[in-house]
């Protein structure tokens, strides 16, 4: 496939100011703030975030953080559950790092002041979510885990006087050196006193922790800032992006009607973990027989089952039944979800909750090794923007916060062995471009229809054709809306390329025209790069087999 061509870099004014720092962290969620706190011992650290510091996806995480904290649990069991959810594409070595270092990372978070829910004896209360065979999900405030983790991290960063923070700033592109390594970033600051407008920050290391791509779709659980900036920045600089076709759609997002757009309220998997179950419009349960864990099956299984039910009945949602919880359990265990439902006229204590799948999480991202290093020297990535190999084709519930914690810590440990020398930025000869911000609703519609939960060659092709036309609507006047729109079309083009090339159904990638998992031909990842072609660039996918040569010879 030859997908739509995208700009090689963002059209922006020349930098009007410069600054120097040892480490730049892009993003202020669990991954970014953890990286900043750990890297501050190595030199000067600057955190750049495009809204206020607590505006990213972390604060919206309802489910919790998974770790083998129970004496009866083990990292090995957590590893097995993660590998099963990853549908054959998780890197076992990366998963082992996650599950063995995870418990200490959670305890470290507690030492910073994060307050998790406890039982009467003072031990952490652990719940269960989809795909887990043990109770290993730590929660805070019932269903406000992300908000509590973000609160603790923000407080710690603000106490750390040696960490600088620039809010309301969008990173535009990476500064690169002659050797292909990273020399810093360009960014636009929206009114920060002397640091106003477009500037350049020279840095010895850049850590991408900018979150996900939820705004590619019409309905998502992600906040408005999730416009794929980090992945687009990395692609334009020549970094490798992996597994981008595996977009996880959360199966139970509050259905607010056909016209609802943008960020939608999440009904956490933990609700099903406590005994809620899915039913159709007749009240019939439909997850029995779909998977051994029924309503607690991995998210891709549940999302597909809901979509099949919707297609079979002609309905645009199903229901979640948690009426048997009673008023007290709802108030104590799920106060945020209870308030959200009631604010939209639904009382889950007495009524069924209408739900449907919506874009939730990108399992793929900027490729990294086990130390968070990308394919570009000096560039690191952690959190949702990264592809560490942990999630494979489908993220296991509540592994995302843990991944951000663990791999942010590993980046800092790796940098402690020696920060790179400051590289000299090379002259940027890439052709700039900018897409009209008005194209975003049409882009989201095309991606939802053509690259949503259910995909096919024809649907993906139509989405690609639409986005190709949208890219042909350039604008000359730079600004945040146009920069974000350009990032969205860049990531959309790469995602469509990967989803078209992978001719099978696996994990979160469901092809109607290739409904079966094909381990013989597709047991591997698709690496995406953005080679330049004239004045623009076209995403290209390269298959990387996960099957060893020995197995191939005997296969």
N, C-alpha and C positions, 0 to 999 in steps of 0.2 A: 504493500500500500504506500502511496505517496500522499501524505496528509497535507493539510493546509500549511503554508509557510507563515512564519511568525517573525516579528522584529528581532534583530540580533542584540539590541540594547534599547533602553528606554530613552525617548526624547526628553531632555531635561536641560535647564540652563547650566552653564559652567559653574563649577564650585566657587562660591564667593568667600568661603572661609575654609580653613584646614585645622586639623588637630591631630595629635599623636597619642596613642595608647598601646599598651601591650596586648590586651585581649578585648575584642568587641563581642558582646553577646547580643544576638538579635532575637528578641522575644522575652516575655516576662511571665511565662507559665511555670509549671513545676520543673520542667527541664532547664529552661533558661536561668531561673533564679537559683536553682541548685548549682548549676555550672558556675554562675557568678560567685556564689558564696564559697565554693571550693577553690576557684581560680584566684581569688583575691590575695592568697598567700604567695602567688607567683609574680605579681607585678600589678600594674594599674589595670583596672577593669571598668569598662563602660557598658551599661545595659541600654539598648535602644528598643523602645516599644512604640507601636504606632497609635495607641490610645493611652488611657491611664494604665498604670502598672498592673492592675488586677482585671483587665478587660478581656483576657483571652479565654480559651476553652476550659482551662483547669477549673475555674470557679463553678462551671456548670456541671462538673462530674458528680453524678448522684450516687452511682453504684458503690464505689470504694476502691481500695487498693488491695491487690491479691498478694499474699505471701504466706509461706509455710511457717506460721507462728505457733500453731497448736502442737503440743508435744506428740500427739497421735498422727500428725501430718508429717510430710517430708518433702524436701526439694525434688526428690525423684518422682513423687506422685504429681507434684505441680508440673514438672517437666513433661510427663506423659500426657496430662490433660492439654497442655499447650501444644504439643506436637500433633495430637489428634485434631484439635481445632484448626491448626495450620494447614491441614489437608495435604501433607506431604511436601510442603515447600519451606517450612521453618528450618532454620539452620540449628541443628542440635547443639552445637557448641555455643552459639549465642543464647539459646534458651537455657542452657546449663549455667551460663554466667548470670542470667536474669534470676533464676530461681535460687541459686546458692548465695548470691550477694544481696538478694531482695530483702530478707529479714533484717539484716544489719542496716540497710538503707532506710527501712521503715522506722527502726529504733532511733536512727540518727535524726529522722524527722521529728520524732517524739522529743528528743533532746532539745530540738530547736523551739519546742513549745506547742506542737500540734497535739490537739486533744482528741483522741479516739474514744468511741463509745466503749464502756466497760460493763462487766457483769457485777453482781453484788460483791464478789470476792476481790474485785479490783483488776482482774484479768481482762484483756481486750476481748470484746464480744465479736465473734467471727460469724459471718453469714455465708450463704452459698448463692452462686449465680450460674447462669447457663454454661455448660461445658465442664464445670468443676465437680469432681466426685467427693470433695471434702469441703467442710466449712472453713474457708481461708480468706474471706473478704472482710477487711477491717473498714468500719464506717465511722463517720463523725457527724454528730447532729442528726442521726438517723439517715437522711438522704442528702446531706449537705457536705459530703466528704471533700469534694474539690474546693469548695469555698473555705473550709477550715484549713486545708493544706496551703491554699494560696494566702490566707490571712497570716499563717505562721511564717511563711517564706518572705512575704512582703515586709513583715515586721522585722525579721532578721536582716534583710537587705537595708532597710532604713536605719537600723542600728549600726550597720557597718559603714562607717564614715569614709572608708577607702573605696567604696563602690559608687561610681557616678551613674546617674540615671537620667536619660533623656526620654521624656514622654512625648506623645503626639508627633512622632517622627517615623516616616516611611523610608526604609532602606531601598534605594533604587537599583544599584548594581554593584558588583564586586570590582575592586581595583585589582588588576592582575599584573604580574611581572613578566619579564621576557622568558623566564623558565617555566611559565604556566602556573606558577604558584600564586597565592593570594597575598596582596599587599595592603588590603583595607577595604573600605566601602565608600560609596557615595550615598547620601541621604538627604531627605528634605524634612526640615523641622518647621512645624507650624506654630511659629511664635514662641520662641524660647529666649527672649532677651537678645543677647549678642549672638547666640546660635540660632539664627533665623534664616529660612530659605534653604537653598541647596548648598551642601558642604561636602568635604571629603575628610574621612578619618583614616589615617595610616595606622595599621595594626600589624603586629607580628603573628597573630592568630585570630581567626573569625569563627565564632560558634553560631551556627544556624539553629535556632530553637523557636521558629516562627509559627508553628502550628500547622493546621491542615488546609483542606481544599473545599470545605463544605459549601461555600457560596457558588460552586459550580452548578449546583442543583437548585430547583425551585423551592423545595422543602428540605430543611436540614435542621439538625440539633445544634449546629455550630453558630457562634456569634458572627456579626457582620464583618469582623476583622479577618475572618478565615478565607482569604482570597488567594491562597496558594503562592504568596509572595516568595517564600524561601525556596520552593521548588523551581519557580520560574527564574529566580536569580541564579540558582545553581545551573540550570539548563543553559541559560544564556552565556554563562562563563565557561561552559564546556564540561561541567561535572557530570558524572554518571548518575542516573535515576533508575531505580529498580522496582518492579512489581506494581506499577502504577494502576494496572487494570483492576486490582483487588480493592475496591471501595466497599466498605462495610456499611450496609443500610441497617440501622437499628430497627428491629421488628416492631417495637411498641412505642410509637410516637403519637401523642395526642392528636386525633384527627379533628381539625377545626373547620372542615368544609372544603369544597373544591377550589374556592378562590383564595385559600390561605397561601401565603408566600413567605419566604425568608425563614428566620429561626423559629422552630416549633418546639413546644414543651415536650420534654422527654418523660416517659413513664419508665423508670428504671427497671432493669432486669431483676433487681433485688426484690421487686414486688412479686414476681413469679417465684423467686427464691424463697419467699415466705409463704408460698402456697396459692397464689393467684393462678388462674388458668384462662386460656383463650377459648372463645366460643364463636360460632357463626351467628347469623341473624335469627336462626331458629333456636338458639341456645345450646346447640350441640357442640361438644368438645371435639376438636379435630386434630390435635397433636398426638393422640395415642396411636401407636403403630407407625408413626413417622420416624421415631428415634427412641432408643432405650431410655433417654432422659425426658421424653415427652415434651412438656412445656419448658423444660430447662435444657433443651438441646442447644448446641452452639448457634450463634446468631444467624449464620447463613442458612442453616436448616430451617429455623423458625421463620425468617423473612421469606424464604421461598415457599414454605407451606402457606403462609398468609397470602402471598401473591397468587398462588394456585387457587386458594379458596375464593379470593376476590374475583379471579377470572371465571371460575366455574359458576359463581352465583350472580355475576354482573354487579356486585356491590363494590364500593370504593373504600371500605374499611371493614374490620371485624371488631370484636369486643374483648376486653379483658374483664374477668369477673373476680373481684376481690371484696364482694359484699360481706363475705363471712368473716372478714377481719374484725369488723365492729369498729365503733367510733374511737375507742381508746388506742387500739393498735395503730390506726391510721394517724392519729394525732401525735403519738410518741415515735413511731418508727418511720413514718413518711410525711412529716409536716409540710415539706416543700411541695411535694406532688399533690397532697391534699389541697393546699392553698391554690396551686395552679389550676387544678381541675375545677374547683369551686369558682374561681375567678372567670372561668369560661362556661359557667352554668351547669356543671356536672358534679354531682355529689357521689363520689365513689363508695361511700358508706352504704348508700341505698340504690345506686344505679350502676349499670354496666358502663365501662369506660371505652369509648370508641377510639380505636388505634389503627395505625397503618405504618408501613415501613417508610423511613426517610433517611437521607444521607447522614452518616454519623462519623465515620472514621476512615482515614486512608491507611491501609496496611502497608502500602509501598511508600517510597519517598527517595530522598537523596541517599545513595548507597554509602554505607560506612563499614569499616572493619570493627573488630571487637573493642577498639579504643576510641570509636567515634570518628576516626579519620575518613574523609571522603577521598575520591579519586584525585582531588586537587591538593597539592602540598599547602599546608597552612589553613585549610578549610575543614571544619568539624561540623557534625550535625547530631542532634539528639531530640527526643520527643517525636511528635507526630510527623514532623517534616522529614525525619530520617527513616531509612530502611536498614535496620540493624540485622535483619534476618530472623528476628524473634517471631513475628506475627505470621509469616508465610502468606497463605492465601486467605486467611481469616483470623482476626485477632480474638483471642480468648478474653472473655469479659474481665474487666478490672486489671488487665495486664498493662494498660497504657500508662497510668500514673507510675507504676512500678518501673516500667522501662525508662521513663523520663528521669526518675531518681537514679537508677543504677548506671545508666550510660553517661549521664552528666558527671557523675562521680568519676567514672573511668576516664573521661576526657581530661578532667583536671589532674588525675594521677599521671596520665601520659604526658601532659604538658609539664608536669613537675620534673620530668626527666630532662627537660631542656626546651624552653620556648624557641621557636624558629628565629633566625635573625630577621630583622626588618628588611623586606624586599623593597626595591624601588619600583613604583608603579610605571608601567609602560604606557606609551601613547595608545589610546583606544581607537582602533581603526574600524571597529564594527559599525555598520550602518544603523542609525537610530530609527525608531518608529514608535507610533502611538496609536492605539485603537480608541474609537469614540466610546465614551462611557455609556451612551444610550443603548449600546448593543447588549448589555448584560442580561436584561430580562429574556431576550430572544435566545441568547446563549444558554441560559438556565433551562428554558423550555426544551431546546434541542437536546441538551444533555440528559434531562429527565426522561424524555421519550426514547431517545436512541441509545443511551449508555447508563440507564438506571438499573434496577434490579434484574430486569429481563432484557437480554441483548440478542441481536442477530446481525448478520452481515449487512442486510438491507438497512436496518435501523442505524447501525454505526456509520454506514456510508452517507445516509441522509443527514445525520448529525454533522459529519465532517464537511459535507457540501455547504450546509448552513453556516458553519463557523468560518469556512473559507470566504464566504460572501461578507460575513461580519468584519473579517480582518481587512477587507477591501474598503472599509469605511473609516479611513484614518482621520486624525485631527492634528493640527499643528500646535495648539495651545496646551502646554503640559500642565498637569495638576493631579492631585491624588485620585480622583475618580477615573481618569484616563489611564493612569499608571496601574491601578488595580484591575481595570478591565483588560489591559494588555497582559498582565500576569495571568488572569483567568483564561484568556484564549490560548496562551502559551501552554499552560498545564492541560487544558482541555484537548489540544491538538496531540500532545504526547500520550494522554490517557486513551484517546480514540485509536491511536496507532497500536498501542499494546493490546487493547481489547479486540481489535480486528485481527491481529496476528495470531492471538491465542485461540485456536480452533478446538476448544473443549470447554466443559463446565467443571469448575473446581472452586471450592470455597465460596468466596463472595462474587466470583465471576461466573455468571449463568448465561450460557448461549443456547437459545432455543434451537438453533440449527446444528449445534453440536452438544447434545444434552448429556453426554457421558464424560466422566473423567477418563483421561487417556494418559496413563503413566508411561506407556511405551514411547510416545512422541513428545509429551509435554511435562515430564518430570524435571522442571527447571524454571529458571527465571528469565524475564525479558529485561535487558538493560537498555535504557533509552538515552540517547545523546542528541544534541542539536547541531549537526554540522551545517556550516554556512553554505548558502546557495545564492550567489549573486548578492542582492541587497537584503535578502531575508534568509531564514533558516527553516529546515524541515526536519521534524523529529524522525529519528530512525531507531528501530528496535533490533537488538541482537540477542539471540537465544543463548542462554548459558545453562548447560545441562547440570542437574544435581545428581545424576547417576554416574558413578565412577566408571572409568574405562574398563575395569575388571568386570563390573556388572553388565556393561554394554556388550562386552565380548561374549558373556554367557546369557545375554538376554534374548 
